[in-house]
């Protein structure tokens, strides 16, 4: 039964809504001819769609867990220190990454270190305990079978503010949304720059 639910989630709910709608939202915050680092690419599917959506960008993909057959090259890194110099990329993206890490402040700090212009983060937020449980269930259904870390580090809005302060970043833009009627998770995109 669990396998059936995971397959239904994977095939009809999560990727369909996410992969259909998210690239356009992310591309709206990128700039043509930019050098992009995408942290947390896994199989490269979303990164590939970003490049297809704007062929002028140059995209480097990294992750601590790389799918067996990624759709584009994905460099494995240790999750602690990005193997790039300071200011190596125009823009860094973290798409549904920070809530999977045990130390999101360190990952965000590394993203800020290698980003010349800005960091674009897409993640989640919660206000009520029910919303937290919905995020946890959604994350479990979408990621457990892939071997992705699930520490359930979902943040409330004030906690996001504190995380940006710790990383030395300021929020330039913020957008909240849902993918559609079936999406009960609170989605958020932050565009952040250095203080």
N, C-alpha and C positions, 0 to 999 in steps of 0.2 A: 504493500500500500504506500509506504514512504517513497519507494522508487517511482511509483506512478505519479504521486504528487510532485516530486522533483521534476519529472519529465514534463508534466503539464505546465508547471511554473516556468521552466526553462524554455519551452517551446512557444507557449501562447501568451504569457504575461510579461515576464521580465525582459527578455531580449527584444521582443517585438516593440514594446512601448519605448524602452530605453534606446535601442539602436535606431529606431525610426525618428525619435524626437530629440535626443540629446546632442548629436553632432551639430545640428543647426544652432542650438543654444550656445554651445561652446564656441563655435566659429564666430559668433557675433562678438565675442570678447577677444578674439585673436586679431592679428593684423597681417595683411598680405606681405609676402617676402620676409617673414619672420623665421628665425631659427628657434625651434620649439623643443623643449625636453618634456616628454610625457612620462611621469613617474607612476608606476602601477599599471602598466599596459597589458599584462598577463598574456593574452593571445594576439594582441595587436589589432583586434577587430575594430575597436573604436578609433584607435590612432589611424588606421587605414582609412576609415571614413572621413576623418578630419583632412587627411591629405587629398582624398578624392574631392572633398568639398572645396578645397582651396589648394590647387596644385602648385601655387607659388611658395607655400611654406616648406621648410625643411624640418623634418621631425625625427628625433632620436627617441627611441622607446626603451625604458628600463623597468625592471621589476625584481622582487626577491623570489617570486614564484613565476616561472615561465611555462606556458602551456606546452605540451609535447610537440604540437605542430602549429606554431604561431603563424598568423597571416602575413606578418612582416617581421623583419629582424627585431628581436627584443633582447637587450643585453641584461644578463643577470648581475645584480649587485648585492652587497651584503646587508642592505637596509639601514646602515648606519652612516656611511660616508659615500657620497656620490663621487664617482671617479672622474670628476671634471673640475677645471679651474674656476675660481671666483668669476662671476659675470660671464660665464661661457655661453649662455643662451639669452636670447631676447626675452622669451616668455617660458615659464615652467607651468605645466598643468598637473594637477593632482585630482583625478576624477574617481570619486568613491574609494579613496585610499586611506585617509587619515583615521577613520573609525576602525580600520583593520590593524592598526599598529599599536603596540604597547607603549610607544613613546612618540605620540603625534607631534609634540613640540620639537623633537629632534628632527623629524622628517621635514616639517615645515621650515625649520631653521636652515636645513640643507637646501631646500628649494629656494629660499630667499637668498642664500649665498651664491648660487649659480645663476640666478635670474638678473639680467641687466635692467629690464623695464618693469615686469610685473609677474605675479603669480596668480593663476586662475584655479580656484578650488571649487569642485562640485562635491557636495556631500549631503548630509542630512542634519536635521535638528529636531528636538522634541520639547514639549512643554508639559505634557501630562504623562503619568506612568503608563497609560494605555498606549499612547504614541510610541513610547520606548519599547514596549512589548511588540508592537506591530513592526517596528524597525528590526528588532531581534529576529522575529519569525521570518521576515522577508529576507534578511541577510543569510539566515540559516538555509532557507530553501534555494537561494540563488548561488551560494558559495561553498557550503559545507562539502559537497561532493567533489569540489575542485581542489581541496586541501588548503584553502585560504584561511589564514588566521582570523578567528572570530572573537575578539575580546569584548565586543559590544561597547566600544567607547564612543557612544553617540553623545553629542553635546547640546546643551541648552543655549539659547542665544547669548546670554551673558558669559558662558564658558567659551564660546567662540571668540568673543571680544578679548578675553583674557589670553587665549592661545595666540591671537595675532599680536598682542602686546609683548608676550614672551619672545616671539620670533622677530620683533622689531619691525613689524609690518602695520600698515594702516589700511582700512577698507576703503577702496575707491568707489566700488559699486557692489550692490547686493541685490539678488533676485531670488524670490521664493516661488515655487511652482509645484505642480503635480503632473505626471505624465498623462493622466487620463482618469476616467471615472473609477477604474479598478485599482488605481494607485492610491493607497491609503497612507503612504509615507510622505513626510514633509521634506521636500527637496530644496536645496539652496545652492546658489552659485555666488561665490565671493571673487571679486577682482581686487587684489591687494598690491600695494607698492611699499617700498621702504619708507620709513619715517624720516 
